[in-house]
Amino acid sequence: MHTLNIGILAHVDAGKTSLTERLLFDGGSIDRLGSVDAGDTRTDDGAIERQRGITIRSAVAAFRAGDVQINLIDTPGHSDFIAEVERALEVLDGAVLLLSAVEGVQAQTRVLMRTLRRLGLPTLVFVNKIDRAGAREGTLLDDVRRLLTPYVVPLSRVEALGTPDARVLPRPLDDAAAGTLAEVDPGVLAALVDGPAPTPDELEAALAARTADGSVHPVLFGSAIGGQGVADLVAQLIRLVPGPTAAPSSSGEPRGTVFAVRPGPGGDRTAWLRLYEGEVRQRQRLVFRRREPDGRTAQVPGRALGMQVVGRPEADRLTPGNIAVLRGAGALRVGDRLGPSGDRAQQFAAPTLETLVRARRTEQAAALRAALLALADQDPLLHARPAASGATALLLYGEVQKEVLAATLAQDFGIEADFEPSRVRLLERPVGTGEACEEIQRHGHVGFWATIGLRVEPGPRGSGGVFAYETELGALPRAFHQAIEDTVHATLLGGPRGRPVTDYRVTLVRSGFAAPISTAADFRGLTPVVLHRALERAGTRVYEPYHAFEVEIPLDALAAVTAHLAACGAEFGATTGGRTSWLVTGELPAGKVRDVELRLPGLTHGEGVWWSRVSGDRPVRVAR
């Protein structure tokens, strides 16, 4: 038996969770269908997910189809949780992109397809809700080709579309399918041009090959609620999505990724581990590697205690391609890597919004901070740190996250919290090199029995924060070295302009102590003094995040939309026109994205489609 790890992705309300329930029910893993409306679905197991009717965290459930086990990763659909989606994608063998036959291609659908095509992940398109009034087939396929990708091959068709009697019938690979395949498959193209024409078996083989490399996307129709077309979807997943290749570890170490962590009773936590190479046995000692926010790589010890392979409770070892639940996960966090450091780098960008959170009741300030830090420890994309006046600073992707966090704090921790309006997160980077030093004899009278010399200089983009030594290791006791390094990184959470400093390299160039008088506290107290002076001499520049955008607008709205984008500071790329619309691309300051999103419907009579994604940062043009 082999395993397929399949993700279900879609715009909000397209039916992801309902499709998951149907697959599990038809596969015999559950004995009744859950309902999103009733709040009794298998994968949305959090109270807030049930109440809001949206999926927030990735969940895993398994069923069997013949001799294949399919692990379903039900991913979020709301744009505020796109990081959760991308985090799940790296553990998948293939994906199902879900569309509603009524609503059709929606904004988030386009974002998801872009990501799937960028990764080359084998993806089948499933058109759901064919039994709903207003369901479409032909015009929807036209929209898919125009808005998502032209390389789609329908494998089914619908009779009695838009009625409770809707039926799904197979569609053979016809001349249109051969033409689509010819655009991406040289063998099919040669057969069509030079003859003889490709046979049905040759077209089937080309479809499988081009689906496997992510260049073509089969389309199937059905209904998650009614069950039509779902069995065919499973059969095509097994036929067209290649399974994981079991490979020995080149380094001798097992290689895998922790892609989900959940809290459990009594403070214990559960982690989900996808294995790529090697094997993990019960009670085996493991070493995970973690990239810290400041760019450093840390080692995290772990052990396979309480390990259960998903879908195979009798298994005593985890093999490549499978997922295991590790109970008592301890310090493990999402994104931790089992195996060589830097392997399978994550695909998502950092949050670009920040806010301050305060407890409504003053006596709960400490409890609020502890709760937010605990939540952030489960999710490395949720960054929390103490701020002034009892507040906690929080980094986010969007406003819905604030609503979900507020509900989580109230329900799970009994804390009512207020969130300040979000603002765009700006960063500082060193622009030059600066050095400063303080000697014991010059300041010992104020209580710092330490000598520290630091040099600050720019680091490579994306390096975060790096601390290095030019002094001889062992010249200071280890505790003093650690005190300096930790204090450097903590101090640079706020630079001379009040913003976090990133992409820096700080080097200890001079050190000294007076035994037995000096303590680690002397080094923690003096380090910020020296560091601020060195950083002032180096100088910093403030940067703001930018989004790459694409906007599709009606022909008569081009002037109004581009004028508003220009007023918001957009830098334009290509502008291309079609028979019915313009496609405008470019980059825009992240702080203006929400403004454009709110104005676009009015400027385009509700016909504009907006897509944007974090694309790095640039120096701030106006001082803030």
C-alpha positions in Angstrom: 0.0 0.0 0.0 1.3 3.4 -0.9 0.2 6.9 0.4 -0.9 10.1 -1.3 -0.9 13.3 0.6 -3.5 15.5 -1.0 -4.4 19.1 -0.2 -7.9 20.6 -0.8 -7.7 24.3 -1.5 -10.4 26.9 -2.4 -11.8 30.3 -1.9 -13.9 30.7 1.2 -17.3 28.8 1.0 -16.5 26.8 -2.1 -17.0 23.6 -0.1 -13.6 22.4 1.0 -14.7 21.0 4.3 -17.9 19.5 2.8 -15.8 17.7 0.2 -13.4 16.4 2.9 -16.4 15.0 4.8 -17.8 13.3 1.7 -14.4 11.7 0.9 -14.0 10.4 4.4 -17.6 9.1 4.4 -17.3 7.4 1.1 -13.9 6.0 2.1 -15.4 4.4 5.2 -13.4 6.5 7.7 -16.5 8.1 9.3 -19.9 6.7 9.7 -21.9 9.8 9.0 -21.5 13.1 7.1 -20.7 16.2 9.2 -22.1 19.6 8.3 -20.5 23.0 8.3 -23.8 24.5 9.2 -24.3 22.1 12.1 -20.7 22.5 13.3 -20.0 18.8 13.5 -17.3 18.3 10.8 -14.2 16.2 11.3 -11.5 18.6 10.2 -12.8 21.9 11.6 -12.2 20.7 15.2 -11.8 24.1 16.9 -14.7 25.8 18.4 -14.0 29.0 16.6 -13.7 27.2 13.3 -17.1 25.7 13.9 -18.7 29.0 14.9 -17.3 31.0 12.0 -17.7 28.3 9.4 -14.2 28.7 8.0 -11.1 26.6 8.2 -8.2 28.3 9.9 -5.6 25.6 10.7 -4.5 22.7 8.5 -6.0 19.3 9.6 -5.2 15.8 8.5 -7.6 12.9 8.0 -7.1 9.6 6.1 -9.1 7.1 4.1 -8.3 4.2 1.8 -9.3 3.6 -1.8 -8.3 0.1 -2.8 -4.6 -0.3 -2.0 -3.9 3.4 -1.7 -4.1 5.5 1.5 -5.0 9.1 0.9 -4.1 11.6 3.6 -6.3 14.7 3.2 -4.8 18.0 4.3 -7.8 20.4 4.6 -6.3 23.9 4.3 -7.7 27.4 5.0 -9.3 29.4 2.2 -9.3 32.9 3.7 -6.6 35.2 2.4 -5.5 36.2 5.9 -4.4 32.5 6.4 -2.5 32.2 3.1 0.6 31.4 5.1 -1.2 28.3 6.5 -2.0 27.3 3.0 1.6 27.6 1.7 3.0 25.9 4.8 0.8 22.9 4.0 1.7 22.8 0.3 5.3 21.7 0.9 4.2 18.4 2.4 1.7 17.5 -0.4 2.0 15.1 -3.3 -0.9 16.7 -5.1 -3.8 19.1 -4.7 -7.5 19.5 -5.5 -8.4 23.1 -6.3 -12.1 23.5 -5.6 -14.4 25.8 -7.5 -18.1 26.5 -7.0 -20.1 25.9 -10.2 -22.3 28.9 -9.1 -19.7 31.5 -8.0 -17.0 30.3 -10.4 -13.4 31.7 -10.3 -13.0 34.0 -7.3 -10.1 36.2 -6.2 -8.5 33.7 -3.8 -8.9 30.9 -6.3 -6.5 32.9 -8.6 -4.0 33.4 -5.8 -4.0 29.7 -5.0 -3.6 28.6 -8.6 -0.7 31.0 -9.0 1.0 29.4 -6.0 0.2 25.8 -7.2 1.6 26.5 -10.7 4.7 28.2 -9.3 5.5 25.1 -7.2 4.6 22.7 -10.1 2.4 20.7 -7.8 0.1 18.2 -9.6 -3.4 19.8 -9.3 -6.8 18.6 -10.3 -9.7 21.1 -10.5 -13.0 20.0 -9.0 -16.1 22.0 -9.8 -18.5 21.6 -6.9 -22.2 22.4 -6.4 -23.4 21.3 -9.8 -26.8 20.6 -8.2 -27.3 24.2 -7.1 -29.5 26.7 -9.1 -27.3 28.9 -11.2 -24.5 26.3 -11.7 -22.5 26.7 -15.0 -20.4 24.4 -17.1 -19.3 25.8 -20.5 -19.0 29.5 -19.4 -17.3 28.4 -16.2 -14.7 26.5 -18.2 -14.1 29.6 -20.3 -13.5 31.6 -17.1 -11.1 29.0 -15.9 -9.1 29.2 -19.1 -9.1 33.0 -19.1 -8.6 33.6 -15.4 -6.6 30.6 -14.0 -4.8 28.8 -16.8 -5.5 27.8 -20.4 -4.1 24.4 -19.8 -7.1 22.5 -18.5 -8.6 19.2 -19.8 -12.2 18.5 -18.8 -12.7 14.8 -17.9 -16.4 14.9 -17.2 -19.6 16.7 -18.2 -23.0 17.3 -16.5 -26.6 16.5 -17.4 -29.5 18.3 -15.7 -27.0 21.0 -14.5 -28.3 23.2 -11.7 -30.9 20.8 -10.5 -31.1 18.2 -7.7 -31.0 15.5 -10.5 -27.7 16.7 -11.8 -25.6 13.7 -13.1 -21.9 13.5 -14.0 -20.8 11.6 -17.1 -17.3 10.8 -18.4 -15.9 13.0 -21.2 -13.5 11.3 -23.6 -10.2 13.0 -24.6 -11.3 14.7 -27.8 -9.6 16.9 -30.3 -9.8 19.9 -28.0 -8.0 18.0 -25.3 -5.4 16.9 -27.7 -4.9 20.5 -28.7 -4.4 21.6 -25.1 -1.9 18.8 -24.5 0.0 19.7 -27.6 0.8 23.1 -26.2 2.8 21.5 -23.4 3.7 18.1 -24.7 6.2 17.9 -27.6 5.2 14.3 -28.4 1.5 15.1 -28.8 2.4 18.2 -30.9 4.6 16.1 -33.2 1.8 13.5 -33.7 -0.8 16.2 -34.5 1.5 18.0 -37.0 3.3 15.0 -38.7 0.9 12.2 -38.0 -0.3 9.7 -37.3 -2.8 11.3 -34.9 -2.2 10.3 -31.2 -4.2 7.3 -30.0 -6.4 7.5 -26.9 -3.8 5.6 -25.0 -1.1 8.1 -26.0 -3.3 11.0 -25.0 -3.9 9.3 -21.6 -0.2 8.8 -21.1 0.5 12.5 -22.0 -2.3 13.7 -19.7 -0.7 11.7 -16.8 2.8 13.0 -17.5 1.8 16.6 -17.9 -0.5 16.4 -14.8 2.4 15.0 -12.8 4.7 17.9 -13.7 2.0 20.5 -13.0 1.7 21.9 -16.5 -1.9 20.6 -17.2 -4.9 20.5 -14.9 -7.7 17.9 -15.4 -11.2 19.3 -14.5 -14.0 17.2 -13.0 -17.5 18.2 -12.0 -19.5 17.0 -9.0 -21.2 17.8 -5.7 -19.7 17.3 -2.3 -23.2 17.3 -0.7 -24.8 15.0 -3.1 -21.8 12.8 -3.8 -21.9 13.0 -7.6 -18.5 12.9 -9.3 -16.6 12.3 -6.0 -15.7 8.7 -6.7 -14.4 9.7 -10.1 -12.3 12.4 -8.4 -10.7 9.8 -6.2 -10.0 7.5 -9.1 -8.3 10.3 -11.1 -6.2 11.3 -8.1 -4.9 7.8 -7.8 -4.3 7.5 -11.6 -2.8 11.0 -12.3 -0.9 12.0 -9.1 2.4 10.3 -8.7 3.0 8.9 -5.2 6.1 9.8 -3.1 9.3 8.1 -4.0 10.8 6.1 -1.1 14.5 7.1 -0.9 17.3 6.3 1.5 18.6 9.3 3.3 21.8 10.6 1.6 23.0 11.9 4.9 22.0 8.9 7.0 19.4 11.1 8.8 15.7 10.9 8.4 14.4 14.0 6.6 11.0 15.6 7.2 8.9 18.6 8.1 6.7 19.5 11.1 3.8 21.2 9.4 1.2 21.5 12.2 1.2 21.7 16.0 -1.8 21.6 18.2 -2.2 22.1 22.0 -3.4 19.3 24.1 -4.7 18.6 27.6 -2.4 19.3 30.5 -0.1 21.5 28.4 1.1 18.7 26.1 1.3 19.4 22.4 0.8 17.3 19.3 2.9 17.7 16.1 2.4 16.4 12.6 5.5 15.2 10.8 5.8 14.4 7.1 8.7 12.2 6.3 10.6 12.4 2.9 13.6 10.1 3.5 14.8 7.5 5.9 12.6 6.2 8.7 11.6 7.1 12.3 11.0 4.4 14.9 9.1 4.5 18.1 11.2 6.2 20.9 13.9 7.2 18.5 15.9 10.3 19.5 15.6 13.0 16.9 17.3 16.4 16.2 15.2 19.1 14.5 16.6 22.3 13.1 14.8 25.6 13.2 15.5 28.9 11.5 15.0 31.6 14.1 13.5 35.0 13.1 16.9 36.7 13.3 18.3 34.2 10.8 20.1 31.9 13.1 19.7 28.1 12.9 18.9 26.4 16.2 18.8 22.7 17.1 15.8 21.3 18.9 16.0 17.8 20.5 13.0 15.6 20.2 11.9 12.0 20.6 9.3 9.8 18.8 7.4 9.1 22.0 3.7 8.4 21.4 4.1 8.3 17.7 1.2 7.2 15.6 1.3 7.0 11.8 -1.8 8.6 10.3 -4.1 5.9 8.9 -1.9 3.1 10.1 -2.3 2.8 13.9 -0.6 -0.6 14.0 2.7 0.7 12.5 5.7 1.0 14.7 7.8 3.1 12.3 7.3 6.1 10.0 8.4 5.5 6.4 8.8 8.0 3.5 5.6 9.6 2.2 3.7 9.1 5.4 2.6 11.4 8.2 2.9 10.7 11.9 1.4 12.3 14.9 4.0 13.0 17.6 2.4 13.3 21.0 4.2 15.2 23.8 5.9 17.3 21.1 7.4 19.6 23.7 9.4 22.4 22.1 8.6 21.5 18.5 7.1 24.2 16.3 5.6 24.4 12.9 8.4 24.6 10.2 11.0 22.6 12.3 13.0 20.5 9.9 14.2 16.9 10.6 17.4 16.5 8.6 19.9 18.9 7.0 19.4 22.6 7.9 18.0 24.8 5.2 16.3 21.9 3.4 13.0 22.5 1.7 12.8 26.2 2.5 9.4 27.6 3.3 7.6 29.4 0.6 5.7 32.1 2.5 6.5 35.7 3.3 6.5 37.3 6.7 3.5 39.2 8.0 3.4 42.9 7.1 0.9 44.2 9.7 1.5 44.9 13.4 -0.8 45.8 16.2 -0.8 46.2 20.0 -3.1 44.1 22.2 -4.2 45.1 25.7 -6.3 43.3 28.2 -9.6 45.1 29.1 -9.1 44.2 32.7 -5.7 45.5 34.0 -5.2 42.4 36.2 -5.2 40.2 33.2 -2.3 41.9 31.4 0.2 39.3 32.4 -2.2 36.5 31.5 -2.8 38.0 28.1 0.9 38.3 27.4 1.4 34.7 28.4 -1.5 33.5 26.3 -0.3 35.3 23.2 3.3 34.1 23.6 1.9 30.5 24.0 -0.1 30.9 20.8 2.9 32.4 19.0 5.0 29.4 20.2 2.6 27.1 18.3 2.7 29.2 15.2 6.0 30.8 14.0 4.0 33.1 11.7 2.4 34.7 14.7 5.1 36.8 16.3 4.4 38.2 19.7 6.7 40.2 22.0 6.2 42.4 25.1 5.6 46.1 24.5 5.3 49.2 26.7 2.5 49.8 29.3 1.6 46.2 29.6 0.7 45.8 25.9 1.8 43.0 23.6 3.0 43.7 20.1 1.7 41.3 17.5 2.5 40.7 13.8 -0.4 39.7 11.5 -1.4 39.0 7.9 -4.9 40.6 8.1 -7.9 41.8 10.1 -9.6 38.4 10.2 -6.7 37.1 12.2 -7.4 39.7 14.9 -11.0 38.6 15.1 -10.0 34.9 15.4 -7.4 35.8 18.0 -9.8 37.8 20.0 -12.3 34.9 20.0 -9.5 32.4 20.9 -8.4 34.5 23.9 -12.0 34.8 25.2 -12.9 31.2 24.7 -9.7 29.3 25.5 -8.2 31.7 28.1 -11.1 33.7 29.5 -9.4 37.0 28.5 -11.2 39.9 26.8 -8.7 41.9 24.7 -8.7 45.1 22.7 -6.6 45.4 19.5 -5.3 48.7 18.2 -5.8 49.5 14.5 -3.2 47.7 12.4 -0.4 49.5 10.8 2.2 48.5 8.2 5.3 47.0 9.8 8.4 49.0 8.8 12.0 47.7 9.2 15.4 49.3 9.6 18.6 48.1 7.9 22.2 49.3 8.6 23.5 51.4 5.7 27.2 51.5 6.8 29.7 50.2 9.3 29.9 51.6 12.8 32.0 50.5 15.8 32.0 51.4 19.5 33.8 50.2 22.7 33.6 50.6 26.4 36.4 49.6 28.8 36.1 48.5 32.4 38.2 51.3 33.8 36.1 54.0 32.1 32.7 53.0 33.5 33.4 50.6 36.3 32.2 53.2 38.8 28.7 53.0 37.4 28.4 49.3 38.0 29.3 47.7 34.6 32.3 45.5 35.2 32.8 44.5 31.6 34.7 45.5 28.4 32.7 45.3 25.2 33.6 46.4 21.7 31.0 45.9 18.9 31.0 46.5 15.1 27.7 46.8 13.2 27.5 46.4 9.5 24.9 45.4 6.8 24.2 41.7 6.3 22.9 40.1 3.1 19.2 40.5 2.3 17.1 37.9 4.1 19.9 37.0 6.5 18.0 38.4 9.5 20.4 39.0 12.4 23.9 37.4 12.6 26.2 37.6 15.6 29.9 36.9 15.1 33.2 36.9 17.0 36.6 38.4 16.3 37.7 37.9 19.9 39.2 34.6 20.9 36.6 32.1 22.0 37.2 31.3 25.6 38.4 34.7 26.5 35.1 35.2 28.3 33.1 32.7 30.3 30.4 31.1 28.1 27.6 32.8 30.2 29.1 36.3 29.4 29.3 35.4 25.6 25.7 34.3 25.7 24.6 37.4 27.6 26.1 39.7 24.9 24.7 37.7 22.0 21.1 37.5 23.4 21.1 41.2 24.4 22.3 42.2 20.9 19.3 40.5 19.2 16.8 41.7 21.9 18.1 45.3 21.6 17.8 45.4 17.8 14.0 44.7 18.1 14.0 48.6 18.1 16.4 50.6 16.1 17.3 54.3 16.2 14.1 55.1 14.3 11.9 53.0 16.5 11.6 50.1 14.0 13.0 46.5 14.3 16.5 46.2 12.7 17.1 43.3 10.3 19.7 42.0 7.9 22.6 43.1 10.2 25.9 41.6 11.3 27.1 42.4 14.7 30.7 41.4 15.6 32.3 41.3 19.1 35.7 42.9 18.4 36.8 43.4 22.0 35.9 41.9 25.4 37.2 41.7 29.0 36.1 41.0 32.5 37.3 41.4 36.1 37.2 38.1 38.0 35.5 37.5 40.3 33.6 40.8 40.2 32.0 40.6 36.7 28.7 39.0 36.2 26.5 38.3 33.2 24.3 41.2 34.3 27.2 43.6 33.6 27.4 42.4 30.0 23.6 42.5 29.6 23.6 46.1 30.9 26.5 47.4 28.9 25.7 45.8 25.6 22.8 48.1 24.7 24.9 51.2 25.4 27.7 50.1 23.1 25.4 48.7 20.5 23.3 51.9 20.2 26.4 53.9 19.7 27.8 51.6 17.0 24.5 51.6 15.2 24.2 55.4 15.2 27.6 55.5 13.6 26.6 52.9 11.0 23.3 54.7 10.3 20.1 53.0 9.3 17.4 53.3 6.6 13.7 52.6 7.1 12.0 50.2 4.6 8.4 49.4 4.0 6.9 46.3 2.5 5.6 46.2 -1.1 3.0 44.1 -2.8 3.2 42.8 -6.4 -0.3 43.3 -7.9 -2.4 42.3 -10.8 -5.7 44.0 -11.4 -8.2 43.0 -14.1 -10.6 45.8 -15.0 -13.2 46.6 -17.6 -12.1 48.5 -20.7 -13.7 51.8 -19.7 -12.2 51.8 -16.2 -8.5 51.9 -17.1 -8.0 55.6 -16.6 -9.8 55.8 -13.3 -8.0 52.8 -11.8 -4.5 53.6 -13.0 -5.0 57.2 -11.7 -5.9 55.9 -8.2 -3.0 53.4 -8.3 -0.6 56.2 -9.2 -1.9 58.4 -6.4 -1.2 55.5 -4.0 2.4 55.3 -5.2 2.2 52.3 -7.5 5.0 51.5 -9.9 3.5 50.0 -13.1 4.7 47.0 -15.0 3.0 45.6 -18.0 -0.5 46.7 -19.1 -2.2 44.4 -21.6 -5.6 44.7 -23.2 -8.1 42.0 -24.3 -11.5 42.1 -25.9 -13.3 42.8 -22.6 -10.8 43.9 -20.1 -7.3 45.3 -19.2 -4.8 43.5 -17.1 -2.5 45.9 -15.2 0.5 44.8 -13.2 3.0 46.5 -10.9 4.1 47.0 -7.3 2.4 49.0 -4.6 3.3 50.0 -1.0 1.6 47.5 1.4 0.1 50.3 3.4 -2.0 51.3 0.3 -3.3 47.8 -0.7 -6.3 48.0 1.6 -7.2 51.4 0.2 -7.1 50.1 -3.4 -9.1 47.0 -2.5 -11.9 49.1 -1.0 -12.0 51.6 -3.9 -11.8 49.1 -6.7 -15.5 48.0 -6.8 -16.6 51.6 -7.1 -14.1 52.4 -9.8 -15.0 49.3 -11.9 -18.8 49.0 -11.2 -18.0 45.8 -9.2 -16.2 44.1 -12.1 -12.6 44.6 -11.1 -10.5 41.6 -9.8 -7.5 42.3 -7.6 -4.6 40.0 -6.7 -1.6 41.0 -4.7 1.2 39.3 -2.8 4.1 40.5 -0.6 7.1 41.1 -2.9 9.9 42.4 -0.7 10.4 46.0 0.6 11.8 49.3 -0.5 13.1 52.4 1.3 10.4 54.7 2.7 10.0 57.7 0.5 8.6 60.0 3.2 9.8 60.0 6.8 7.4 58.3 9.2 
